[in-house]
Amino acid sequence: MTQPDPTAETNFATAATWSPRAWIALVLGVVVQPFVFLYINRPRIFAVYLLLALCALAADFYWTVGYFNLLLSVLCPLHAWWLIRRYDRRQVRGWYARWWVSLGLYLCLVMSIFAFRSFLYEPFTVPSASMNPTLEAGDRIVVRKLGFGHYASLGLNLGTPGVTDPQQMHRGEVYVFLHPELNVPYVKRLLGLPGDRLEFTERTVLVNGQALAVQSDMQDEQQQLLTETAGAVSYHIRHMSQPVSPATGTFVVPEGQYFFVGDNRDDSSDSRHWGPVSSENIIGEVVWVID
């Protein structure tokens, strides 16, 4: 006659002594969302909801809304509560099925995202039409931050030693930086490096005495679109038939600072109006525009 396995009986007894608490699951579902399903011992459902949460973050950024994440904060606790009502106490409790493990893993994910945004890449939204026709107001962009020395995200500043490698600053490329007075992110094109002398006329830009090459693309009663070349970079700019805020004059860029201009040349608040930008205020280079 087969003798009963005392170990199996002990494991069963241990498993049968625990089941997730509904009030803890409801709190976790609102706060940590997908990680609540680890607490209630359902790792596969956690994986599905984690994928949904990442998609919701991307969707909220793309459409500049917060509805998808808000929907998850309602759906997760309700689904978790429904699963708890049908919880099988005979199943073996996983090591992750503890509230503090769920919270800890969630904090690890949040810190990883924060570090990624602070040191590597961070998304931004173009705030105005000053970069037309290159960028439209509301466009989503991704900025490369490594090496630019402004390590901050979500309102937390981890240090701003300034651009660690000036070779990353290329004339003609587009960068995100903090306005020197308003301390809010701006996106403009870099035209002046430290020590440069820039001269702006109504239709021409001279850098150190040499005019930037331009080629007319289109002109009508309201505007003129041109292709301008700075260094190895060619891009589109716009001049208005009736300029809103034209800026002309000669500017010398001090050491450790950079001169930024909008592509919408006659309707852009930029370094021609409030001066060059210090190295410590440069956040990074625009590397991707999300259509």
C-alpha positions as CSV (number, residue, x, y, z in Angstrom):
1,M,0.0,0.0,0.0
2,T,1.4,3.4,-1.0
3,Q,2.2,5.7,1.9
4,P,1.1,9.3,1.7
5,D,3.8,11.9,1.0
6,P,4.1,14.1,4.2
7,T,6.0,16.7,2.1
8,A,3.1,17.1,-0.3
9,E,0.7,17.4,2.6
10,T,2.8,20.1,4.1
11,N,3.1,22.0,0.8
12,F,-0.7,21.8,0.4
13,A,-1.3,23.0,3.9
14,T,1.1,25.9,3.3
15,A,-0.6,26.8,0.0
16,A,-4.0,26.5,1.5
17,T,-3.3,29.0,4.3
18,W,-2.9,32.0,2.1
19,S,-5.1,34.0,-0.4
20,P,-4.7,37.6,-1.5
21,R,-6.6,40.3,0.3
22,A,-9.0,42.3,-1.7
23,W,-8.3,45.7,-0.2
24,I,-4.5,45.3,-0.8
25,A,-5.2,44.3,-4.4
26,L,-7.5,47.3,-5.0
27,V,-4.8,49.7,-3.7
28,L,-2.1,48.0,-5.7
29,G,-4.2,48.0,-8.8
30,V,-4.7,51.7,-8.7
31,V,-1.1,52.5,-7.7
32,V,1.1,50.0,-9.5
33,Q,-1.5,48.7,-12.0
34,P,-0.1,45.6,-13.8
35,F,2.0,44.6,-10.8
36,V,-1.1,43.8,-8.8
37,F,-1.4,40.5,-10.7
38,L,1.9,39.4,-9.3
39,Y,0.5,39.8,-5.8
40,I,-2.5,37.7,-6.7
41,N,-0.3,35.0,-8.1
42,R,-1.1,35.4,-11.8
43,P,2.2,36.1,-13.6
44,R,0.9,35.5,-17.1
45,I,-1.9,38.1,-16.7
46,F,0.8,40.4,-15.3
47,A,2.8,40.0,-18.5
48,V,-0.2,40.9,-20.6
49,Y,-1.1,43.9,-18.6
50,L,2.5,45.1,-18.5
51,L,2.5,45.1,-22.3
52,L,-0.8,47.0,-22.3
53,A,0.6,49.5,-19.9
54,L,3.6,50.2,-22.1
55,C,1.3,50.6,-25.1
56,A,-0.8,53.0,-23.0
57,L,2.2,55.1,-22.2
58,A,3.1,55.3,-25.9
59,A,-0.5,56.1,-26.9
60,D,-0.9,58.8,-24.2
61,F,2.4,60.4,-25.4
62,Y,1.5,60.2,-29.1
63,W,-2.0,61.7,-28.7
64,T,-1.0,63.9,-25.7
65,V,-3.8,62.5,-23.5
66,G,-3.9,60.5,-20.3
67,Y,-7.0,58.5,-20.9
68,F,-5.3,55.1,-21.6
69,N,-3.3,55.1,-18.4
70,L,-6.4,56.3,-16.4
71,L,-8.3,53.4,-17.9
72,L,-5.7,50.9,-16.7
73,S,-5.9,52.4,-13.2
74,V,-9.6,51.4,-13.2
75,L,-9.4,48.1,-15.1
76,C,-6.5,46.6,-13.1
77,P,-8.0,46.8,-9.6
78,L,-11.4,45.6,-10.9
79,H,-10.0,42.6,-12.7
80,A,-7.8,41.8,-9.7
81,W,-10.8,41.9,-7.4
82,W,-12.8,39.6,-9.8
83,L,-9.9,37.1,-9.8
84,I,-9.6,37.1,-6.0
85,R,-13.2,36.1,-5.6
86,R,-12.4,33.0,-7.6
87,Y,-8.9,32.4,-6.1
88,D,-7.9,28.8,-5.7
89,R,-6.3,28.4,-2.3
90,R,-4.8,25.1,-3.3
91,Q,-2.3,26.6,-5.8
92,V,1.3,27.1,-4.7
93,R,2.1,30.7,-3.8
94,G,4.9,32.2,-6.0
95,W,7.8,34.1,-4.4
96,Y,6.4,37.2,-6.2
97,A,2.9,36.9,-4.6
98,R,3.6,39.5,-1.9
99,W,2.6,43.1,-1.8
100,W,6.0,44.4,-1.0
101,V,7.5,42.4,-4.0
102,S,5.0,43.9,-6.4
103,L,5.7,47.4,-5.0
104,G,9.5,46.9,-5.2
105,L,9.4,45.6,-8.8
106,Y,7.2,48.6,-9.7
107,L,9.7,51.0,-8.2
108,C,12.5,49.3,-10.0
109,L,10.7,49.8,-13.3
110,V,9.9,53.4,-12.5
111,M,13.6,54.1,-11.6
112,S,14.7,52.4,-14.8
113,I,12.4,54.6,-16.9
114,F,13.5,57.7,-15.0
115,A,17.2,56.8,-15.6
116,F,16.5,56.1,-19.3
117,R,14.8,59.5,-19.7
118,S,17.4,61.4,-17.6
119,F,20.6,60.0,-19.2
120,L,19.7,58.5,-22.6
121,Y,16.6,59.5,-24.5
122,E,13.6,61.6,-23.5
123,P,10.4,62.5,-25.4
124,F,9.2,66.1,-25.8
125,T,6.3,67.9,-27.6
126,V,7.0,70.8,-29.8
127,P,5.3,73.8,-28.1
128,S,4.9,76.3,-30.9
129,A,5.2,76.9,-34.7
130,S,8.6,78.6,-34.5
131,M,10.2,75.6,-36.2
132,N,7.8,75.6,-39.2
133,P,8.1,74.1,-41.8
134,T,10.5,71.5,-40.2
135,L,8.4,70.9,-37.1
136,E,4.8,71.7,-36.4
137,A,3.3,72.7,-33.1
138,G,2.3,69.5,-31.2
139,D,4.8,67.3,-33.0
140,R,6.3,64.6,-30.8
141,I,10.1,64.4,-30.8
142,V,12.8,62.2,-29.1
143,V,15.9,63.8,-27.8
144,R,19.3,62.1,-27.3
145,K,20.8,63.3,-24.0
146,L,23.9,61.3,-23.3
147,G,27.0,63.5,-23.4
148,F,25.1,66.8,-23.2
149,G,25.4,67.1,-19.5
150,H,21.8,68.1,-18.6
151,Y,20.6,65.1,-16.7
152,A,17.1,65.7,-15.5
153,S,13.6,64.4,-16.1
154,L,10.1,64.7,-14.6
155,G,11.1,67.8,-12.6
156,L,14.1,66.1,-10.9
157,N,17.6,67.4,-11.6
158,L,20.5,65.0,-11.3
159,G,23.2,67.6,-12.3
160,T,24.0,69.9,-15.2
161,P,27.7,70.0,-15.8
162,G,27.2,71.2,-19.3
163,V,28.1,69.7,-22.7
164,T,30.8,67.2,-22.0
165,D,31.8,66.8,-25.6
166,P,31.5,70.0,-27.7
167,Q,32.1,67.9,-30.8
168,Q,28.4,66.8,-30.4
169,M,27.2,70.3,-31.2
170,H,26.8,70.5,-35.0
171,R,25.8,73.6,-36.8
172,G,22.5,73.1,-38.6
173,E,21.2,70.4,-36.3
174,V,18.1,70.8,-34.0
175,Y,18.4,70.7,-30.2
176,V,16.2,71.0,-27.1
177,F,17.4,73.4,-24.4
178,L,16.1,75.3,-21.5
179,H,15.2,79.0,-22.1
180,P,17.8,81.1,-20.3
181,E,15.1,83.1,-18.5
182,L,11.9,81.1,-18.5
183,N,13.6,77.8,-17.7
184,V,11.2,75.9,-20.0
185,P,12.2,73.5,-22.9
186,Y,12.6,75.1,-26.3
187,V,13.5,73.5,-29.6
188,K,15.5,75.4,-32.2
189,R,18.3,75.0,-34.8
190,L,21.9,75.6,-33.8
191,L,23.5,78.3,-36.0
192,G,26.2,79.8,-33.8
193,L,29.0,78.0,-32.0
194,P,31.2,79.6,-29.3
195,G,33.3,82.4,-30.8
196,D,31.2,82.7,-34.0
197,R,30.1,86.1,-35.4
198,L,26.6,86.0,-36.9
199,E,25.0,88.7,-39.1
200,F,21.2,88.6,-39.8
201,T,19.7,90.6,-42.6
202,E,16.1,90.3,-43.8
203,R,16.8,87.3,-46.0
204,T,20.5,86.3,-45.4
205,V,22.5,84.8,-42.5
206,L,26.3,85.3,-42.5
207,V,28.4,83.1,-40.2
208,N,31.9,84.5,-39.7
209,G,31.5,86.6,-42.8
210,Q,30.2,83.8,-45.1
211,A,26.6,83.7,-46.1
212,L,24.7,80.5,-45.7
213,A,23.7,79.0,-49.0
214,V,20.0,79.2,-49.7
215,Q,17.8,78.0,-52.5
216,S,14.2,79.1,-53.1
217,D,11.6,76.2,-53.1
218,M,8.3,78.0,-53.3
219,Q,6.9,81.5,-53.0
220,D,3.4,82.9,-52.8
221,E,1.7,86.0,-51.5
222,Q,2.1,85.0,-47.9
223,Q,5.4,83.2,-47.6
224,Q,8.6,82.1,-49.2
225,L,10.0,78.6,-48.5
226,L,13.8,78.0,-48.9
227,T,16.4,75.4,-48.4
228,E,19.2,76.6,-46.3
229,T,22.6,74.8,-45.8
230,A,24.7,75.2,-42.6
231,G,27.8,73.1,-42.5
232,A,26.9,69.7,-43.8
233,V,23.2,70.0,-43.0
234,S,20.4,71.2,-45.4
235,Y,17.0,72.1,-44.1
236,H,13.9,74.1,-44.9
237,I,13.2,77.6,-43.6
238,R,10.3,80.0,-44.0
239,H,10.1,83.8,-44.5
240,M,6.8,85.6,-44.3
241,S,5.7,88.3,-46.7
242,Q,4.7,90.4,-43.7
243,P,7.0,89.4,-40.8
244,V,5.6,89.2,-37.3
245,S,8.9,89.6,-35.4
246,P,11.8,90.0,-37.7
247,A,15.2,90.3,-36.1
248,T,18.3,91.6,-37.8
249,G,21.7,92.6,-36.4
250,T,25.2,91.2,-35.6
251,F,25.8,88.9,-32.7
252,V,29.0,87.4,-31.2
253,V,28.6,84.1,-29.4
254,P,30.6,84.0,-26.1
255,E,32.6,81.0,-25.1
256,G,30.6,78.1,-23.5
257,Q,27.4,79.3,-25.2
258,Y,25.4,78.5,-28.3
259,F,23.2,80.5,-30.7
260,F,19.8,79.0,-31.7
261,V,17.3,80.2,-34.3
262,G,13.9,79.0,-35.4
263,D,13.2,77.9,-39.0
264,N,10.2,80.1,-39.1
265,R,12.6,83.0,-39.3
266,D,10.1,85.9,-39.1
267,D,8.0,84.5,-36.3
268,S,10.4,82.9,-33.8
269,S,11.4,83.9,-30.4
270,D,15.1,82.8,-30.3
271,S,18.6,83.8,-29.5
272,R,18.2,86.9,-31.7
273,H,15.8,88.2,-29.1
274,W,17.0,86.8,-25.7
275,G,20.6,85.9,-26.4
276,P,22.7,82.7,-26.6
277,V,22.2,79.6,-24.5
278,S,24.6,78.4,-21.9
279,S,26.1,74.9,-22.3
280,E,24.5,73.9,-18.9
281,N,21.0,74.6,-20.4
282,I,21.3,72.3,-23.4
283,I,19.2,69.1,-23.0
284,G,20.1,67.2,-26.1
285,E,19.8,66.7,-29.9
286,V,16.6,65.8,-31.7
287,V,17.1,62.4,-33.2
288,W,13.5,61.3,-34.1
289,V,10.3,63.1,-35.1
290,I,7.2,61.0,-34.5
291,D,4.7,61.5,-37.3
